[in-house]
Amino acid sequence: MRTLTAFPVLSPSDFLGSSAPYGFPVSQTSKVSYWYGARTAIRQGLVQIGIRPGDRVLVPAYACGSEVDTLLKCGCVLDYYRILPDMSPDLTHVVDLCSCPARAIFVINYFGFPQPMDTIMAVARAQGLLVIEDNAHGLFSADEQGRPLGSVGDLAVMSFTKALPLPDGGALVVNRSVEPQEVLVQRQRPHPLRVAGQMKSLIEFALARRYPTLVRSVKRLVLDPAIRVVKTIEGQAKASPAVAHAQAREWAFFEFKAERGSWTMSACSQYLLRRGLPHDVVVQRRRRNYLTVLGALQEGLRVRPLYRTFPAGCSPLFFPILAVELAGLRQYLTARGIESHRFGFFHESIPTKGFLFEESLKEQVLGLPLHQGLGDEDMVYLAGLLNDWNMNRVATAA
Ligand SMILES: Cc1ncc(COP(=O)(O)O)c(C=O)c1O
């Protein structure tokens, strides 16, 4: 069976490729600093631009949770704004919220699709707000005018681990000049065991994709029994119920850990970032994959693309869709080798009352794979499955 992973899989060429010239943000040496991930970059960005504990920040009610957790743990007071059906901020609501003084607006380029930054900047300037552009999904993506995402907001953050097979990594771009004496940047190298653990997971994942039977057997016959023995010895065998445990693990993945607030990008990720496929090849492949699915997708009632347009320059992280029976669709796709990605772990501080549209997005949006390691045949396979689902042909197609 064909397997489509949600994220790119590490391959030997990622280590051995020649150092390629990179575009934004790597090319912007004077504005960019490298951190352990986007969460650390947000924390560092707040310090650099002078947003202090107690400052009010306006955040979209459709958010992943990890950015919200970071802002809250940095002491920001958050207020949530609505988003419109085209996924852009509801700026009328933003202006209403400004009747109470606010310091900044936080904007997310969902799935690497550009937000209308010129309009957002104009409104923000009129209201005296700083603009933080969360471009965790949009590494290498650009807007209609060809401007790289993350190059317009006062601050922008990137997450490298979503678009590239790296153990860690993110960037902070400071597009607004900051008084140097105000900035006290702390830097700490990431814990080597943490980086090694992430690297091990990437390698295991890559091996499991390439040699599934061998890896399954080693896990069943060697690793699982060994882990059971260790857990029994440590008395953890009867730990918390499985569901609570899974939720805690999911949360651990999304939360902001204060001890990582000064961690820089590891040397391993710095190395890998400059190898692998050239930036423009990644962009072309992602765009081509998006267009292949879009072109093959038939209209139906159960699934439709989240975005109505596909701007020139956009290099998406996933093919985002709206699906009315999301759980069933995920199960159907998983059984056919397709991994999918739900957008985040919705933070409990995000209100639900008055945010009907954002609530429906949480229930219906799914990201489907289109990364640079996939090609035309993969995309045709994916679109075929979606069409079967859309046309209720699943029973016969199964
Ligand atoms: C919109 C958004 N912002 C920030 C982050 C945090 O990224 P990182 O895992 O690199 O800290 C994520 C993902 O978790 C995200 O989806």
The ligand as an SDF file (V2000), in Angstrom:
LIG
                    3D

 16 16  0  0  0  0  0  0  0  0999 V2000
    0.3660   28.3850   14.3380 C   0  0  0  0  0  0  0  0  0  0  0  0
    1.4750   27.7890   15.1710 C   0  0  0  0  0  0  0  0  0  0  0  0
    2.3070   28.6050   15.8450 N   0  0  0  0  0  0  0  0  0  0  0  0
    3.3250   28.1420   16.5880 C   0  0  0  0  0  0  0  0  0  0  0  0
    3.5480   26.7800   16.6970 C   0  0  0  0  0  0  0  0  0  0  0  0
    4.7180   26.2870   17.5260 C   0  0  0  0  0  0  0  0  0  0  0  0
    5.7470   25.8310   16.6950 O   0  0  0  0  0  0  0  0  0  0  0  0
    7.0160   25.0890   17.3230 P   0  0  0  0  0  0  0  0  0  0  0  0
    6.5980   23.6560   17.5040 O   0  0  0  0  0  0  0  0  0  0  0  0
    8.1040   25.2350   16.3190 O   0  0  0  0  0  0  0  0  0  0  0  0
    7.3280   25.7340   18.6200 O   0  0  0  0  0  0  0  0  0  0  0  0
    2.6980   25.8860   16.0330 C   0  0  0  0  0  0  0  0  0  0  0  0
    2.8240   24.4260   16.1550 C   0  0  0  0  0  0  0  0  0  0  0  0
    2.8390   23.8240   17.1670 O   0  0  0  0  0  0  0  0  0  0  0  0
    1.6390   26.4010   15.2400 C   0  0  0  0  0  0  0  0  0  0  0  0
    0.8040   25.5780   14.5790 O   0  0  0  0  0  0  0  0  0  0  0  0
  1  2  1  0
  2  3  1  0
  2 15  2  0
  3  4  2  0
  4  5  1  0
  5  6  1  0
  5 12  2  0
  6  7  1  0
  7  8  1  0
  8  9  2  0
  8 10  1  0
  8 11  1  0
 12 13  1  0
 12 15  1  0
 13 14  2  0
 15 16  1  0
M  END
$$$$
